[in-house]
Amino acid sequence: MVDIDYLAAGPAKRAWIRFVKWIKNLPGDVGGFFMALPKRSRNVLVSIGNTLASYWHMFVRGDWATKLSFLVMGFGCLRRGQVVKGLLYLLVQIAFWIFFLGFGIVYIAKLGTLGTETQNEVWNEDLGIFEYTRGDNSMLVLLYGIVSLLIVIVYLVMYFSSLRASYEAERLARNGQRVPTLADDIRSYANENFHKTLLFLPSLAVVIFTILPLLFMIMLAFTNYDRFHMPPGNLFTWVGFENFRALVGFGDNPLLGSTFRNILGWTLVWAFFATITNYTLGMILAIIINKKGIRFKKFFRTIFVLTIAIPQFVSLMFMRNLLAETGLVNVFLQQMGWIDAPIRFLTDGTIAKFTVIAVNMWVGIPYSMLITTGILLNIPDDLYEASRIDGASPAMQFFKITLPYVMFVTTPYLITQFVGNINNFNVIWFLSGGGPMSGEYYQGGKTDLLITWLYRITTGEQNYKLASVIGIATFVVCAVFSLIVYSRTGSANREGDFQ
């Protein structure tokens, strides 16, 4: 459609045109995202090469103390009078090599096989009992190996930091400038480098509690870790991309591939409608309550917020009992003579999908209402006054002022809601349990999301390798959608410039 036709179209038709255009461009955006990965990887390698070249420059231009710092961490700092800093670098080097030679290198060396000796049962004739010989534990080998590699990375960061500190101290001394003392460094971390002080502990926590478990889970996806390979009695090992091939239907179990496609499709459908319904109806509810002339605004807001005050799992389990075949809803409808047989709200595959979306509105709309209310209260009244003078109708005011303003502010929230609904374990599990179960699915039900299917496979048949692959697939879907959509929004491209 040409621009003149677009400008002549109404607000609803314009929104539909933009939506269709976004859908058409989505495959190209996804393809462009992956096509750009080689270029980005090349840029990273070039950056690493330039960094290494700068350190070679330090070695060539530096004096004997700086050169010696390449062997003894902090020696250049000690030479320039930065005693405490130099000793700390030296202490880091000593502690690392004690750890690496005594512990780290052992598990890094075993990462290639994840262990070779299993725990065995041996009869002790003297004691008359069975004893267990000590063997490898593939899980500990993988965990400690990853931890050791992370520590090596941290050590390299500290090592290059000591080189920069030594060369900088030499440069200042060569130019006749004052070399910073310990007191200067402390003041620096309390002033211009205060952000580093504040971010140190959170960054450390992210590495320990987020990055480390994430790396461990990703590595499990390339192993055969399941109930048949449980260490230390039965070790697991690397299998490459076999688990990924099996998940997409190229393995020995074709049912697994069809189950993944069906559950992935339902997960995306669920996330879309769960997000749109909550967001749209929450916005409409906020607009109605916030409209001039409506009395008892605080009372109505409080009523809807009560659904947030009640723990979500309590509401969901209560709704599950209400909607059961022998629940209050079916009993009431039958007694009134409106139905002859119970409605299978949660036991019919198709009806159950509509049910979980409808019940999700009950627990999700109040959040959108509160967020939208805060935004509506901050829209300048002058915009509405000027539009009324120009003859704008209430519908035009909504599509020209209210909706663009709300969308601009809440687009990041909308994206996080979509991603959160992809991983919305509570609503599905406490309401339908992922059911009804189906023989057409591999260990799954008609309302299972990827996250609930992952949980069922993990706790049910202890198929940890497959669960890890599903987790990676979920992460890829969420990451690709978030990056592509957010990069095309006004919130990212025109931050703070909304007019």
Steps between C-alpha positions, in 0.01 A plus 500: 500500500637843402558769762198709393269201550655434839448862609141490382426182694335503840685430827389137520600431139836670553568277799408195294730614215790544741434158654489327160819679397670388820394138439632514141831648615543257790667217297739751347577647842570155644715412200683830523567440867671168429670627185660777706649252747810419284577869460458561870720200577766634265484838672550329836805312368641823357449671834679216679786524251534874554501450876777239481697731271474777761651270763781408263557874463525526881758222506711654225485859630510419871812496717645193672252526793201504262644209304549304821136568586407263219648222718440634851167676539526841664878529478477828311268640766744398774783662305308832484410503870147360472576236760148395606373479142806304390472257793130443429576413137780269613271334753240439228765335283624273780147400607400425142795272427451314828135445408569417135780250557334336798138491387401680181725323250372161617137576413580698186693199373198274567256725313577318178361170630297609807663215690603145415493305825162400640423424861514122556379265771776277645461222757725540806571150628655621826200711599242290323333799333486668161707815458480761230814601317546868432422596139440808287183704520412647161282771653774620733759477221282723281416744780853531637641516149275795412583671831870451431468650152314801641773549758759483221309774315486715816873445550575611143296816557701571815824414318439749220382755756835469678682558169300815434562623856876435471530672163288796614719545809810492282351753256412744779845469655669545160302820437583637844143465624387379840434126530169435682532369854271263689306795641452636147364164382259482793375853431463406132274204585293733717465768232553466123518118517223466757288313245757219506475483878122473489491249214766263632281291733196492266724396210657227713153376598392495133801286411443254786121470495418569132790448261640189670165310513425612144831367370450177692152453348624575150779244532254234619315535170803351322517192725295183545408580862177318587376236742712236324817705544493611863841556656696371681365152419448579130692787346368721222706632213488736204269420206530820299182627334316169525248636753421800279444272201268282705294798618429625149399150382815352347563249778368153575174635645297698241232565764748721684538734204126537440444561871760777503346672197149481642600624844718777352209615285259501794758681715523784250121515455449502876764768554348722230139482619589503871703816445259680266187428704653611829660807348198613297233434761720644776544817295126526431420445867749769605356746247144436620592545867713806427228668289371828635162467664564150635458505878677282758810451284713383794233250603485337155878486473520337842244236401703393200831514688363244748565230240869589526496495880380139501785257417468397138523126561209525747279668239602251233437192713164644607405557135616146423252361754222728375546389140537127569240266351349464849581859593266778600464646149391175336275404792327839485452489122357149519263587783375799301436266209725691261724200426440125504862388547792670677708735289855367483668830574835340586474148355422583138807607306340785305275632779788484748707737285222759497452448874860569600505816285175621658611427857834667433310824438373487858849492647673717237271792414551685834876530436441662161230720651736636767782569255269667249337706776835649596567594139153648442538725802816645347364580154473881480141621496604771253522236227137401548384862529675595177359197318146581614537856370609353165186287494654163584255229607563276806603216268748724319638621833555139603680396180696825460593585860425232757603186310829636355598642839422177686663280235817708497544466875381142544664327201785361714239380751302339216810313383582378849139388545517298178825336607360446848193329355720266297641392837173536692525180700255587777184565298529182295626265769269601785194533277514216246819319596594511132215258426307340367770242431506361149643192336589722205756677716825373646463538877285810447150642511288722279558816708865436583737787430866439432578583863241260646600229252859550609397463864297186427787336311748591772299382801315217324749298301816689608596578142735785587668513157169562322389749765819698442437511125144622559636767734741619231220507241287709735788738560564541125132576431486759780834661413438529126151642547610749767803628308324534165179658627659737750758622249215612270298686763494871569592429862842384384558731203353824640544459874377811681396674177127423493297789369 
